[in-house]
């Protein structure tokens, strides 16, 4: 069966409920290149792992014993925090967390990179819209 260019790619095998939902919802709104699809798959797997760790944490104690018998936070808390940060970074890299401006198309990865490079080199003002030098010149006050 030949893929129609309007048909979103099939979800990778092994995704859980949350990962599958992220995959289908993202591709319903965005068209992605192959490298972006790889990042989206990673984001989906991170989302599924977060769900699994959340269930494990809910069924265990928030505190456990440290090496000297002292109470310490459950190690899953740190892992969940790390996964949340990783998921946030991957989604930010994909641009999936930022809707396109009204009337604008979503930028490709290379366009976003160029825009970021210009901002780094020339400052944020380089990306600001150009304002007229003499605003409202024709208005009579």
Residue pairs with C-beta under 8 A, 6 or more apart in sequence:
3 9
8 24
8 27
8 28
9 27
9 37
11 20
11 23
11 24
11 44
12 23
12 41
12 44
15 23
15 44
15 45
15 48
16 47
16 48
16 51
16 52
17 48
17 51
18 44
18 47
18 48
18 50
18 51
19 44
19 45
19 47
19 48
20 44
22 40
22 43
22 44
22 47
23 40
23 41
23 44
26 32
26 40
26 94
26 96
27 40
30 94
30 95
30 96
30 106
32 40
32 94
33 108
33 109
35 109
36 94
36 109
39 90
39 93
39 94
40 94
40 96
42 90
43 87
43 90
43 91
43 94
43 96
46 83
46 86
46 87
46 90
47 87
49 83
50 80
50 83
50 84
50 87
53 76
53 79
53 80
53 83
54 80
56 76
57 74
57 76
57 77
57 80
60 74
60 76
61 74
62 73
62 74
62 77
63 71
63 72
63 73
63 74
64 71
64 72
64 73
64 74
64 75
65 71
65 72
66 72
88 97
91 97
95 106
95 107
95 109
95 112
100 106
107 115
115 127
118 126
118 127
119 126
119 127
